[in-house]
């Protein structure tokens, strides 16, 4: 029985200019909407903070454009701000960029961004980097390194890391096959609300 751990790839791209369109909010502000005025001020403040090198502000702007909190979604602009946040050292922003690269099929770039974020302590990035080592995606297959990274990720209570470690023990990837350890790690992934971990745990019951 083969049990697989999946890499996340949830972002997509479209081709438009890189800019946050504040016109609807500014119109609402001019019409007397206080909340719109506050939003315009907050966004301009975040843009200034990002431009001055504040990584967290860049990541926040990226999330706003990715999740539509400004009233619309614009993924190219989200990517621009995530990349700036990553360049300034924000590891969650690097993960977002890496996921985008993976979705595009640029696995070498995805690996580099995961590696950078993992080195800065981001557990999700470590899980995604581990997957690429385990499967030999864009890098030579290295099961020992994958196990090391999955352990680091799971120890930080990342669901994907624990599920990946469970898959390794279930299949004997880089470790001796051990179904009890596989169950334990799948259960931890399940306890962290990862559905695939729950499904894998049930399969081994």
C-alpha positions as CSV (number, residue, x, y, z in Angstrom):
1,X,0.0,0.0,0.0
2,X,1.4,3.4,-1.0
3,X,0.4,6.4,1.0
4,X,1.4,9.8,-0.4
5,X,2.0,13.2,1.1
6,X,1.0,16.1,-1.1
7,X,2.6,19.4,-1.7
8,X,0.4,22.5,-1.5
9,X,-0.2,24.4,-4.8
10,X,-3.1,26.7,-4.4
11,X,-2.2,29.9,-6.1
12,X,-2.6,30.9,-9.8
13,X,-1.5,33.8,-12.0
14,X,-3.1,36.1,-14.5
15,X,-1.5,38.9,-16.5
16,X,-2.4,42.4,-15.5
17,X,-0.4,45.4,-14.2
18,X,1.1,45.3,-10.7
19,X,-0.9,48.0,-8.8
20,X,-3.5,48.2,-6.1
21,X,-6.6,49.9,-7.4
22,X,-7.8,52.2,-4.7
23,X,-10.2,54.1,-6.9
24,X,-13.4,52.4,-5.6
25,X,-12.4,53.0,-2.0
26,X,-11.4,56.6,-2.7
27,X,-14.7,57.3,-4.4
28,X,-16.5,55.9,-1.4
29,X,-14.4,58.0,0.9
30,X,-15.2,61.2,-1.1
31,X,-18.9,60.3,-0.7
32,X,-18.5,60.4,3.0
33,X,-17.9,56.7,3.8
34,X,-15.6,56.9,6.9
35,X,-14.6,53.2,6.8
36,X,-13.5,53.6,3.2
37,X,-11.4,56.6,4.2
38,X,-9.8,54.6,6.9
39,X,-9.1,51.7,4.6
40,X,-7.5,54.0,2.0
41,X,-5.2,55.5,4.7
42,X,-4.3,52.1,6.1
43,X,-3.5,50.7,2.6
44,X,-1.3,53.7,1.7
45,X,0.4,53.3,5.0
46,X,1.1,49.6,4.3
47,X,2.4,50.4,0.8
48,X,4.8,53.0,2.3
49,X,5.9,50.6,4.9
50,X,6.5,47.9,2.3
51,X,8.4,50.3,0.1
52,X,10.6,51.2,3.0
53,X,11.5,47.6,3.6
54,X,9.0,46.4,6.3
55,X,8.6,42.8,5.2
56,X,5.4,42.2,7.3
57,X,3.6,45.0,5.5
58,X,4.5,43.5,2.1
59,X,3.1,40.2,3.2
60,X,-0.1,41.8,4.5
61,X,-0.6,43.6,1.2
62,X,0.0,40.3,-0.7
63,X,-2.6,38.6,1.4
64,X,-5.1,41.4,0.9
65,X,-4.8,41.1,-2.9
66,X,-4.9,37.3,-2.7
67,X,-7.9,37.0,-0.5
68,X,-10.0,39.8,-1.9
69,X,-10.2,41.8,1.4
70,X,-10.1,45.1,-0.7
71,X,-13.1,44.0,-2.7
72,X,-11.4,42.2,-5.5
73,X,-8.7,39.6,-6.1
74,X,-5.6,40.4,-8.1
75,X,-3.0,37.6,-8.0
76,X,-0.2,39.2,-10.0
77,X,-0.1,42.1,-7.5
78,X,-0.3,39.6,-4.6
79,X,2.7,37.9,-6.0
80,X,4.6,41.1,-6.4
81,X,4.1,42.0,-2.7
82,X,4.7,38.4,-1.5
83,X,8.0,38.5,-3.5
84,X,9.0,41.8,-1.9
85,X,8.2,40.4,1.6
86,X,10.3,37.3,0.8
87,X,13.2,39.5,-0.4
88,X,13.0,41.4,2.9
89,X,13.1,38.2,4.9
90,X,9.4,37.3,5.6
91,X,9.2,33.5,5.5
92,X,5.4,33.2,5.1
93,X,5.8,35.4,2.0
94,X,8.5,33.1,0.7
95,X,6.1,30.1,1.1
96,X,3.4,32.0,-0.8
97,X,5.9,32.7,-3.6
98,X,7.1,29.1,-3.6
99,X,3.5,27.8,-3.9
100,X,3.0,30.0,-6.9
101,X,6.2,28.8,-8.6
102,X,5.1,25.2,-8.0
103,X,1.7,25.9,-9.5
104,X,3.5,27.3,-12.6
105,X,5.7,24.3,-12.9
106,X,8.9,26.3,-12.0
107,X,10.0,23.7,-9.4
108,X,13.6,25.0,-9.1
109,X,12.4,28.4,-8.1
110,X,9.8,26.9,-5.7
111,X,12.6,24.8,-4.1
112,X,14.8,27.9,-3.5
113,X,12.0,29.8,-1.9
114,X,11.0,26.9,0.4
115,X,14.6,26.4,1.3
116,X,15.0,30.1,2.3
117,X,11.8,30.1,4.3
118,X,12.6,26.8,6.0
119,X,16.0,28.1,7.0
120,X,14.2,31.0,8.7
121,X,12.0,28.6,10.7
122,X,8.8,28.3,8.6
123,X,7.4,24.8,9.2
124,X,5.2,24.6,6.1
125,X,8.2,25.5,3.9
126,X,10.2,22.7,5.6
127,X,7.4,20.3,4.8
128,X,7.3,21.4,1.2
129,X,11.1,21.3,0.8
130,X,11.1,17.8,2.4
131,X,8.6,16.6,-0.2
132,X,10.8,17.8,-3.0
133,X,13.8,16.0,-1.6
134,X,11.8,12.9,-1.0
135,X,10.4,12.8,-4.6
136,X,13.4,14.2,-6.3
137,X,11.6,17.2,-7.7
138,X,14.1,19.6,-9.2
139,X,16.8,18.3,-6.9
140,X,18.5,14.9,-6.5
141,X,16.4,12.5,-4.5
142,X,17.5,12.6,-0.9
143,X,15.3,10.7,1.5
144,X,17.6,11.3,4.5
145,X,17.4,15.0,4.0
146,X,13.6,14.7,3.5
147,X,13.2,12.9,6.8
148,X,15.3,15.5,8.6
149,X,13.0,18.3,7.3
150,X,9.8,16.4,7.9
151,X,10.9,15.8,11.5
152,X,11.7,19.5,11.9
153,X,8.3,20.5,10.4
154,X,6.3,18.0,12.5
155,X,8.1,19.0,15.7
156,X,6.8,22.5,15.0
157,X,3.3,21.1,14.7
158,X,2.9,21.4,11.0
159,X,0.2,19.0,9.7
160,X,1.9,18.4,6.3
161,X,5.2,17.7,8.0
162,X,3.6,15.1,10.3
163,X,1.6,13.5,7.4
164,X,4.8,13.3,5.3
165,X,6.6,11.6,8.2
166,X,3.8,9.2,8.5
167,X,4.0,8.4,4.8
168,X,7.7,7.8,5.1
169,X,7.3,5.3,7.9
170,X,4.4,3.6,6.1
171,X,6.3,3.1,2.9
172,X,9.9,2.8,4.2
173,X,11.1,6.0,2.5
174,X,14.4,6.9,4.1
175,X,13.5,5.0,7.3
176,X,12.7,1.4,8.2
177,X,9.1,0.7,7.7
178,X,7.2,1.0,11.0
179,X,3.5,1.0,10.9
180,X,3.1,2.0,14.5
181,X,5.2,5.2,14.0
182,X,3.3,5.8,10.8
183,X,0.0,5.6,12.7
184,X,1.4,7.9,15.4
185,X,2.4,10.6,12.9
186,X,-0.8,10.3,10.9
187,X,-2.8,10.7,14.1
188,X,-0.8,13.8,15.0
189,X,-1.5,15.2,11.5
190,X,-5.2,14.4,12.0
191,X,-5.2,16.1,15.4
192,X,-3.8,19.1,13.7
193,X,-7.0,19.0,11.5
194,X,-5.3,17.7,8.3
195,X,-7.9,15.5,6.5
196,X,-5.4,13.5,4.6
197,X,-3.8,12.6,7.9
198,X,-7.1,11.4,9.3
199,X,-7.8,9.3,6.2
200,X,-4.3,7.7,6.3
201,X,-4.7,7.0,10.0
202,X,-8.0,5.2,9.4
203,X,-6.4,3.1,6.7
204,X,-3.9,1.7,9.1
205,X,-6.5,1.0,11.9
